[in-house]
Amino acid sequence: MIIDPHIHMVSRTTDDYSALALHGIRVITEPSFWPGYDRKTSESFKDYFEHLTEVEPARASKFGISHYCWIGLNPKEAVDTELAREVMKLLPEYLDRPTVLGSGGIGLNRNSRNEVAVLEWHLELAAQRDDLVLVHTPHLEDKLKGTRLIMDAIRNESRLDPKRVLIDHAEEHTVEAIRNRGFWAGVTLYPLSKCSPARAVDILETFGCENIWLDSAADWGVSDPLAITKAADEMRRRGFDENKIARILYENPAAFLGQSPHFQLPC
C-alpha cells in the first residue's frame, strides 16, 4: 500500500484515480490550493471546500481509494487580507468534517507581509484547535528565506507542537533545517519547479529517512500523479530494500497523518 499525502485530485480525471489504484496508491490527501486564478468572494471558497469534503471522497471511493483533505487559504490568495478574514470565518465548520486532517496548504508564496499575517492567523486557529498543519513553502529562489520565515512564525505560536507540523516542498538546502527544528519535511516530485525522483532519492541518501515523506502535488499543471511510484523504482535501482521503500511511501506518512483523529488506514 502507498500513500500520496499531497495531490490535487480536483484537477485530475477519473483515469488518474484508476491509475493510482492500479499502482497501489490506496490513500491520498489533498491540501487546499490555488485553482490558477484568484477567487473573488468567500462564497467561491465555500463551494471549493464543499467539493473537497464531499465530492472528492465519493469519487475516490469508487476506485477503492481513501481521500482526505486539508482546509485553508493558499498563500497565493492571501494577499487580500479583507477576503482572507472572511475565508478564515468559514474554516472551523470545514475543519470539523470527518475527512479533514487539519490546516493546509497554508504558508508563503512571495514572502509578503500580508502572507505572513494570514499564515499567523491560520497558525493561531490550528493551535486553538490542536490541529495538524501542512505548510506550503515558496518555490525557486525564495524558498530558503520563506522556509525560515515560516519556521519562525510557527515557533512564535508556542502552543503548536513541531511534530504535528509538516513543511512541504522541502529541497536539498532546506530539509536539514526543517528537521533540526523538530518539524516533518515533505519532498515534492514535480517536473518543473520542484524535485525529480532522482533528486528526491539523493535527498534520502544524504539526509536519511527520518520524519520525511514524498508526494506528487499533481495538479492542473505539468505534473505526474504516479511520481512517487517512479521514486520507488529509483530507490530499488539504488539498492534500497523493500522495507525502507515501504517506510518512505507508507509508514512515514501514516505516522504523521495518524496524529489526526480523523485519519484511518484502510483494511
LUMFI-279193 format. One record per residue (C-alpha): residue number from 0; x, y, z. Coordinates in Angstrom, 1 decimal. Example, Ala and Ser with C-alpha at 12.3 -4.5 7.8 and 13.67 -1.06 7.14 Angstrom:
BEGIN
@i=0	u=12.3	v=-4.5	w=7.8 $
@i=1	u=13.7	v=-1.1	w=7.1 $
***
This chain:
BEGIN
@i=0	u=0.0	v=0.0	w=0.0 $
@i=1	u=1.2	v=3.5	w=-0.9 $
@i=2	u=0.1	v=6.9	w=0.5 $
@i=3	u=0.4	v=10.1	w=-1.6 $
@i=4	u=0.0	v=12.7	w=1.1 $
@i=5	u=-0.2	v=15.7	w=-1.3 $
@i=6	u=-2.1	v=15.5	w=-4.6 $
@i=7	u=-4.8	v=17.8	w=-6.1 $
@i=8	u=-7.5	v=15.5	w=-7.4 $
@i=9	u=-9.9	v=18.3	w=-8.0 $
@i=10	u=-7.9	v=18.9	w=-11.2 $
@i=11	u=-7.4	v=15.3	w=-12.1 $
@i=12	u=-9.5	v=12.8	w=-14.1 $
@i=13	u=-11.2	v=9.5	w=-13.2 $
@i=14	u=-8.5	v=7.9	w=-15.3 $
@i=15	u=-6.0	v=9.2	w=-12.8 $
@i=16	u=-7.9	v=7.7	w=-9.9 $
@i=17	u=-7.8	v=4.4	w=-11.8 $
@i=18	u=-4.1	v=4.6	w=-12.4 $
@i=19	u=-3.5	v=5.4	w=-8.7 $
@i=20	u=-5.5	v=2.3	w=-7.6 $
@i=21	u=-3.7	v=0.1	w=-10.1 $
@i=22	u=-0.3	v=1.2	w=-8.7 $
@i=23	u=-1.2	v=0.6	w=-5.1 $
@i=24	u=-1.9	v=4.1	w=-4.0 $
@i=25	u=-4.8	v=3.5	w=-1.6 $
@i=26	u=-4.7	v=6.7	w=0.4 $
@i=27	u=-4.4	v=10.3	w=-0.7 $
@i=28	u=-4.6	v=13.7	w=1.0 $
@i=29	u=-5.5	v=16.9	w=-0.8 $
@i=30	u=-4.4	v=20.3	w=0.6 $
@i=31	u=-6.4	v=23.4	w=-0.4 $
@i=32	u=-4.7	v=25.1	w=-3.3 $
@i=33	u=-4.8	v=27.9	w=-5.9 $
@i=34	u=-7.0	v=27.0	w=-8.9 $
@i=35	u=-5.0	v=29.0	w=-11.4 $
@i=36	u=-7.0	v=32.2	w=-10.9 $
@i=37	u=-7.8	v=34.4	w=-7.9 $
@i=38	u=-11.1	v=33.7	w=-6.3 $
@i=39	u=-13.0	v=36.9	w=-5.6 $
@i=40	u=-15.6	v=36.0	w=-2.9 $
@i=41	u=-15.7	v=33.9	w=0.2 $
@i=42	u=-18.6	v=32.0	w=-1.3 $
@i=43	u=-16.3	v=30.7	w=-4.0 $
@i=44	u=-14.1	v=29.2	w=-1.3 $
@i=45	u=-17.1	v=27.7	w=0.4 $
@i=46	u=-18.0	v=25.9	w=-2.8 $
@i=47	u=-14.4	v=24.7	w=-3.1 $
@i=48	u=-14.4	v=23.4	w=0.5 $
@i=49	u=-17.7	v=21.6	w=-0.2 $
@i=50	u=-16.1	v=19.9	w=-3.2 $
@i=51	u=-13.0	v=18.8	w=-1.2 $
@i=52	u=-15.0	v=17.4	w=1.7 $
@i=53	u=-18.0	v=15.9	w=-0.3 $
@i=54	u=-17.3	v=15.3	w=-4.0 $
@i=55	u=-13.7	v=14.0	w=-3.9 $
@i=56	u=-14.1	v=11.4	w=-1.1 $
@i=57	u=-17.1	v=10.0	w=-3.0 $
@i=58	u=-15.2	v=10.0	w=-6.3 $
@i=59	u=-12.2	v=8.3	w=-4.8 $
@i=60	u=-14.2	v=5.6	w=-3.0 $
@i=61	u=-15.3	v=4.3	w=-6.4 $
@i=62	u=-11.7	v=3.2	w=-7.0 $
@i=63	u=-11.1	v=1.9	w=-3.5 $
@i=64	u=-9.1	v=5.0	w=-2.5 $
@i=65	u=-9.4	v=6.8	w=0.8 $
@i=66	u=-9.5	v=10.6	w=0.2 $
@i=67	u=-8.6	v=13.1	w=3.0 $
@i=68	u=-8.1	v=16.8	w=2.7 $
@i=69	u=-6.7	v=19.9	w=4.4 $
@i=70	u=-8.6	v=23.1	w=4.7 $
@i=71	u=-7.0	v=26.6	w=4.5 $
@i=72	u=-6.3	v=29.6	w=2.4 $
@i=73	u=-3.5	v=29.0	w=-0.1 $
@i=74	u=-0.8	v=31.7	w=0.2 $
@i=75	u=-1.2	v=32.8	w=-3.4 $
@i=76	u=-4.6	v=34.1	w=-2.4 $
@i=77	u=-3.5	v=35.5	w=1.0 $
@i=78	u=-2.6	v=39.0	w=-0.4 $
@i=79	u=-6.2	v=40.4	w=0.0 $
@i=80	u=-6.5	v=40.4	w=3.8 $
@i=81	u=-10.1	v=41.5	w=3.8 $
@i=82	u=-11.1	v=38.5	w=1.8 $
@i=83	u=-8.8	v=36.3	w=3.9 $
@i=84	u=-10.6	v=37.4	w=7.1 $
@i=85	u=-13.9	v=36.3	w=5.5 $
@i=86	u=-12.5	v=33.0	w=4.5 $
@i=87	u=-11.0	v=32.4	w=7.9 $
@i=88	u=-14.5	v=32.6	w=9.4 $
@i=89	u=-15.5	v=29.7	w=7.3 $
@i=90	u=-12.7	v=27.4	w=8.3 $
@i=91	u=-13.9	v=25.9	w=11.6 $
@i=92	u=-17.0	v=24.4	w=10.1 $
@i=93	u=-15.0	v=22.6	w=7.5 $
@i=94	u=-12.1	v=21.6	w=9.8 $
@i=95	u=-14.6	v=19.6	w=11.8 $
@i=96	u=-15.7	v=17.5	w=8.9 $
@i=97	u=-14.7	v=13.8	w=9.1 $
@i=98	u=-12.2	v=13.6	w=6.2 $
@i=99	u=-10.4	v=16.8	w=7.1 $
@i=100	u=-6.9	v=16.3	w=8.7 $
@i=101	u=-6.1	v=19.9	w=9.6 $
@i=102	u=-4.9	v=23.2	w=8.3 $
@i=103	u=-3.3	v=23.2	w=4.9 $
@i=104	u=-1.8	v=24.1	w=2.5 $
@i=105	u=-1.1	v=27.3	w=4.2 $
@i=106	u=2.2	v=29.1	w=4.1 $
@i=107	u=4.0	v=31.6	w=2.0 $
@i=108	u=4.3	v=32.3	w=-1.8 $
@i=109	u=6.2	v=35.6	w=-2.2 $
@i=110	u=7.1	v=36.1	w=1.5 $
@i=111	u=4.9	v=39.3	w=1.7 $
@i=112	u=3.8	v=41.0	w=4.9 $
@i=113	u=0.1	v=40.1	w=4.1 $
@i=114	u=1.0	v=36.4	w=3.5 $
@i=115	u=2.8	v=36.3	w=6.8 $
@i=116	u=-0.2	v=37.8	w=8.6 $
@i=117	u=-2.6	v=35.3	w=7.1 $
@i=118	u=-0.2	v=32.4	w=8.0 $
@i=119	u=-0.2	v=33.6	w=11.6 $
@i=120	u=-4.0	v=33.6	w=11.7 $
@i=121	u=-4.0	v=30.0	w=10.4 $
@i=122	u=-1.4	v=29.0	w=13.0 $
@i=123	u=-3.4	v=30.6	w=15.8 $
@i=124	u=-6.5	v=28.7	w=14.7 $
@i=125	u=-4.6	v=25.4	w=14.5 $
@i=126	u=-3.1	v=26.0	w=17.9 $
@i=127	u=-6.6	v=26.7	w=19.4 $
@i=128	u=-8.0	v=23.5	w=17.9 $
@i=129	u=-4.8	v=21.3	w=18.2 $
@i=130	u=-5.0	v=20.6	w=14.5 $
@i=131	u=-2.3	v=19.1	w=12.3 $
@i=132	u=-0.6	v=21.7	w=10.0 $
@i=133	u=0.7	v=21.2	w=6.4 $
@i=134	u=2.7	v=24.2	w=5.2 $
@i=135	u=3.5	v=25.3	w=1.6 $
@i=136	u=6.9	v=26.8	w=1.1 $
@i=137	u=7.8	v=29.2	w=-1.8 $
@i=138	u=9.4	v=27.9	w=-4.9 $
@i=139	u=12.7	v=28.6	w=-6.5 $
@i=140	u=14.9	v=31.4	w=-5.2 $
@i=141	u=12.6	v=32.5	w=-2.3 $
@i=142	u=12.4	v=29.0	w=-0.7 $
@i=143	u=15.1	v=29.3	w=1.9 $
@i=144	u=14.0	v=32.7	w=3.1 $
@i=145	u=10.4	v=31.7	w=3.1 $
@i=146	u=11.1	v=28.5	w=5.0 $
@i=147	u=12.9	v=30.4	w=7.7 $
@i=148	u=10.1	v=32.9	w=8.0 $
@i=149	u=7.6	v=30.0	w=8.3 $
@i=150	u=9.6	v=28.2	w=10.9 $
@i=151	u=9.9	v=31.4	w=12.9 $
@i=152	u=6.1	v=32.1	w=12.7 $
@i=153	u=5.4	v=28.5	w=13.9 $
@i=154	u=7.9	v=28.9	w=16.8 $
@i=155	u=6.2	v=32.1	w=17.8 $
@i=156	u=2.9	v=30.2	w=18.3 $
@i=157	u=4.2	v=28.3	w=21.3 $
@i=158	u=1.1	v=26.0	w=21.6 $
@i=159	u=2.0	v=24.2	w=18.4 $
@i=160	u=4.0	v=21.0	w=18.6 $
@i=161	u=6.5	v=20.9	w=15.8 $
@i=162	u=6.0	v=17.2	w=15.5 $
@i=163	u=2.4	v=18.0	w=14.3 $
@i=164	u=3.6	v=20.3	w=11.6 $
@i=165	u=4.9	v=19.2	w=8.1 $
@i=166	u=6.7	v=21.7	w=6.0 $
@i=167	u=6.3	v=20.7	w=2.4 $
@i=168	u=8.2	v=21.3	w=-0.9 $
@i=169	u=11.5	v=20.9	w=1.0 $
@i=170	u=14.7	v=20.6	w=-1.1 $
@i=171	u=18.4	v=19.9	w=-0.5 $
@i=172	u=19.0	v=23.3	w=1.1 $
@i=173	u=16.0	v=23.2	w=3.5 $
@i=174	u=15.4	v=19.6	w=4.6 $
@i=175	u=18.1	v=19.6	w=7.3 $
@i=176	u=17.0	v=22.9	w=8.8 $
@i=177	u=13.3	v=21.8	w=8.9 $
@i=178	u=14.0	v=18.6	w=10.7 $
@i=179	u=16.6	v=20.1	w=13.0 $
@i=180	u=13.9	v=22.3	w=14.4 $
@i=181	u=11.6	v=19.4	w=15.0 $
@i=182	u=9.3	v=19.6	w=12.0 $
@i=183	u=8.5	v=16.9	w=9.4 $
@i=184	u=9.7	v=17.6	w=5.9 $
@i=185	u=7.8	v=16.8	w=2.6 $
@i=186	u=9.7	v=16.4	w=-0.7 $
@i=187	u=7.5	v=17.1	w=-3.7 $
@i=188	u=8.1	v=15.4	w=-7.0 $
@i=189	u=7.1	v=17.9	w=-9.6 $
@i=190	u=8.8	v=18.1	w=-13.0 $
@i=191	u=9.5	v=21.8	w=-13.3 $
@i=192	u=9.6	v=23.8	w=-10.1 $
@i=193	u=10.3	v=21.1	w=-7.6 $
@i=194	u=12.2	v=17.8	w=-7.3 $
@i=195	u=12.6	v=14.9	w=-9.7 $
@i=196	u=12.5	v=11.4	w=-8.4 $
@i=197	u=16.3	v=11.2	w=-8.7 $
@i=198	u=16.8	v=14.4	w=-6.7 $
@i=199	u=14.4	v=13.1	w=-4.1 $
@i=200	u=16.3	v=9.9	w=-3.7 $
@i=201	u=19.5	v=11.9	w=-3.5 $
@i=202	u=17.9	v=13.7	w=-0.5 $
@i=203	u=17.0	v=10.5	w=1.2 $
@i=204	u=20.5	v=9.1	w=0.7 $
@i=205	u=22.1	v=12.3	w=2.0 $
@i=206	u=19.8	v=13.2	w=4.9 $
@i=207	u=18.2	v=9.9	w=5.9 $
@i=208	u=14.6	v=8.7	w=6.1 $
@i=209	u=13.5	v=10.1	w=9.5 $
@i=210	u=10.4	v=12.3	w=9.6 $
@i=211	u=10.2	v=12.8	w=5.8 $
@i=212	u=7.7	v=11.9	w=3.1 $
@i=213	u=7.5	v=12.1	w=-0.7 $
@i=214	u=4.4	v=13.5	w=-2.5 $
@i=215	u=3.5	v=14.3	w=-6.1 $
@i=216	u=1.5	v=17.5	w=-5.7 $
@i=217	u=-0.1	v=16.6	w=-9.0 $
@i=218	u=-2.5	v=19.3	w=-10.1 $
@i=219	u=-3.6	v=21.1	w=-13.3 $
@i=220	u=0.0	v=21.9	w=-14.3 $
@i=221	u=2.6	v=19.7	w=-15.9 $
@i=222	u=2.7	v=17.0	w=-13.2 $
@i=223	u=2.6	v=13.3	w=-12.6 $
@i=224	u=0.2	v=11.5	w=-10.2 $
@i=225	u=2.4	v=8.4	w=-10.3 $
@i=226	u=5.6	v=10.3	w=-9.4 $
@i=227	u=6.1	v=8.6	w=-6.1 $
@i=228	u=5.9	v=5.2	w=-7.7 $
@i=229	u=8.8	v=6.3	w=-10.0 $
@i=230	u=10.7	v=7.4	w=-6.9 $
@i=231	u=10.2	v=3.9	w=-5.6 $
@i=232	u=11.7	v=2.5	w=-8.8 $
@i=233	u=14.7	v=4.8	w=-8.4 $
@i=234	u=15.1	v=3.6	w=-4.8 $
@i=235	u=15.2	v=0.0	w=-5.9 $
@i=236	u=17.7	v=0.8	w=-8.6 $
@i=237	u=20.0	v=2.3	w=-6.0 $
@i=238	u=19.7	v=-0.7	w=-3.7 $
@i=239	u=17.0	v=0.4	w=-1.2 $
@i=240	u=15.3	v=-2.7	w=0.3 $
@i=241	u=11.6	v=-3.1	w=0.2 $
@i=242	u=11.3	v=-2.3	w=4.0 $
@i=243	u=12.9	v=1.0	w=3.6 $
@i=244	u=10.8	v=1.9	w=0.5 $
@i=245	u=7.7	v=0.9	w=2.5 $
@i=246	u=8.8	v=3.2	w=5.3 $
@i=247	u=9.1	v=6.2	w=3.0 $
@i=248	u=5.9	v=5.6	w=0.9 $
@i=249	u=3.7	v=4.2	w=3.6 $
@i=250	u=4.9	v=4.1	w=7.2 $
@i=251	u=6.2	v=7.7	w=7.4 $
@i=252	u=3.1	v=9.4	w=6.0 $
@i=253	u=0.9	v=7.1	w=8.0 $
@i=254	u=2.7	v=8.1	w=11.2 $
@i=255	u=2.4	v=11.8	w=10.6 $
@i=256	u=-1.2	v=11.7	w=9.4 $
@i=257	u=-2.2	v=9.2	w=12.1 $
@i=258	u=-1.8	v=12.1	w=14.6 $
@i=259	u=-5.2	v=13.3	w=13.4 $
@i=260	u=-8.2	v=11.5	w=14.9 $
@i=261	u=-9.9	v=11.7	w=11.5 $
@i=262	u=-7.3	v=9.6	w=9.8 $
@i=263	u=-7.8	v=5.8	w=9.4 $
@i=264	u=-5.9	v=3.4	w=7.3 $
@i=265	u=-8.0	v=1.1	w=5.0 $
@i=266	u=-8.3	v=-2.5	w=6.0 $
***
